[in-house]
Amino acid sequence: MKRGFTLIELLMVIALIAIVSTLAVTKVGGMRESSARKVSLANQKAIERAVEGFLMNHPEGINRLDSLVYASSTDDPGAGTPGFEFTDLSALYKGPSDDTSDTVTDQNSGLTPGLLNALCVYRLSQKEVAALRRIGFKYVTQFTAYANAYPSTKYSSDSPSGNCNADGTIPTAANGLDPLLSCCIVRTVKAGMPVAAITPLNNMGRLIYQACGSELMVTNSSYANFMTDKIYNETSAKAEVAAAGGPLIAFGLGENASIIGKTDSGLDSAPYATFAHKKFYSRYILLFRLKSAGSGSNATILPEFAGVIDCCGATIRSAQDTIKNL
């Protein structure tokens, strides 16, 4: 005589299937995350090699990188004292700050929280601008602060009526809806202009300096959230950065950069990190060190390529550690 399954047996089978399914989905999710991180790490290494090769083959340098600072904050580029600005980080790109009735505010969140924690604002001096021009860095492509402030029209700081800048390459994104395409202003690099820089005021920023060869020591802190809190004295931090080789300034590697699309060297296109949500700016970030040589009136600035970080502020070393822990 055949006996059917009891209710308890059926429930046990269903429970087992549910457990196995959950484990499988979790495993697949982890594999996807790990795979995306590995691709991102490969991108960082490839970009680093491409930049070094490009700078050797193209003395005009890498131009038209994405500024990570709002375009509206440079309406008066001569304002402010050259150097670090730790107190006001509102200039960093956090997505359109339009009125709440406009849905684009929810569609574009600007820089990722991880990258924002690693950044501060730095105003360029005349000597630093002159040094950047010597390596061909004359223009930056900037984000709009308001979603509808600059429609899909070609703008420049020197010609607000809509004509192109001297280099003739200006993106035409529509209203800043997409973090990858919302740069619609090309600005000439000038003294006093604010740019993004790696902050030396927290341990996350100091780890990036260390990865790029600057010995800013990371110490223990009693702060509960030591990765984001300002745990170092501003005056001392500035002195440390100067003694360790100079500040690291940061620019996004967007499609309009001069390194993109060259046949002999460089990159065919600007890669982006697929592990980041699409509403965030997910391009990779190039770091340049503004190294000072000499002292006083005889001091000169020697800009040099320092490395690549991903859109969350991870260096190649920390990206490798993240993959190991997945």
Secondary structure, 3 states (H helix, E strand, C coil): CCCCCCHHHHHHHHHHHHHHHHHHHHHHHHHHHHHHHHHHHHHHHHHHHHHHHHHHHCCCCCCCEEEEEEHHHHCCCCCCCCEEECCCCCCECCCCCCCCCCCHHHHCCECCHHHHHHEEEEECCHHHHHHHHHCCCCEEEEECCCCCCCCCCCEECCCCCCCCCCCCCCCCCCCCCCCCCCEEEEEECCCCCEEEEECCCCHHHHHHHHHCCCCCCCCCCCCCCCCCCCCCCHHHHHHHHHHCCCCEEEEECCCCCCCECCCCCCECCCCECCCCCCCECCECEEEEEEEEECCHHHCEEEEEEEEEECCCCCCHHHHHHHHHHC
